[in-house]
Amino acid sequence: MKKSVAVALVLLLSVALWIGSGFLSDSKPPMPAETASTASAGLLHPPSVQVETLRAGSVAQVLQLMGVTAPRRQVHVPARPKAQSLR
């Protein structure tokens, strides 16, 4: 077996075991101290939010830009006659 195939199989197996370990554990994440004490006392209130009604409107689909294009560099390409040798 080639070395690259063996490395790929080891990586695949390790990732599969890592993902599988999360599905097999039954432990729940611990609750923070603040919410645990207020949840047991029944004092937990949902946060207040600000609500705004939005309405759709038409938007212009045209973008006009004015400007000048200029070359970033100039290249000089020497031309030789067809009969001249390159030696």
C-alpha contacts under 8 A as a table, 3 or more apart, distances in Angstrom:
res1	aa1	res2	aa2	distance
1	M	5	V	6.81
1	M	6	A	6.88
2	K	5	V	5.40
2	K	6	A	6.42
3	K	6	A	5.14
3	K	7	V	6.22
4	S	7	V	5.13
4	S	8	A	6.13
5	V	8	A	5.05
5	V	9	L	6.18
6	A	9	L	5.14
6	A	10	V	6.22
7	V	10	V	5.13
7	V	11	L	6.19
8	A	11	L	5.14
8	A	12	L	6.07
9	L	12	L	5.01
9	L	13	L	6.02
10	V	13	L	5.15
10	V	14	S	6.11
11	L	14	S	5.16
11	L	15	V	6.14
12	L	15	V	5.26
12	L	16	A	6.07
13	L	16	A	5.09
13	L	17	L	6.15
14	S	17	L	5.16
14	S	18	W	6.10
15	V	18	W	4.97
15	V	19	I	6.13
16	A	19	I	5.24
16	A	20	G	5.91
17	L	20	G	4.93
17	L	21	S	5.98
18	W	21	S	5.32
18	W	22	G	7.01
19	I	22	G	5.59
19	I	23	F	7.06
20	G	23	F	5.25
20	G	24	L	6.38
21	S	24	L	5.22
21	S	25	S	6.43
22	G	25	S	5.72
23	F	26	D	7.86
31	M	35	T	6.83
31	M	36	A	5.89
32	P	35	T	5.69
32	P	36	A	6.09
33	A	36	A	5.20
33	A	37	S	6.31
34	E	37	S	5.68
34	E	38	T	6.46
35	T	38	T	5.17
35	T	39	A	5.68
35	T	44	L	7.50
36	A	39	A	5.25
36	A	40	S	6.26
37	S	40	S	5.45
37	S	41	A	6.47
38	T	41	A	5.09
38	T	42	G	6.07
38	T	43	L	5.17
38	T	44	L	5.66
39	A	42	G	5.09
39	A	43	L	6.21
39	A	44	L	5.56
40	S	43	L	7.88
71	P	74	Q	7.09
80	R	84	Q	6.82
81	P	84	Q	5.62
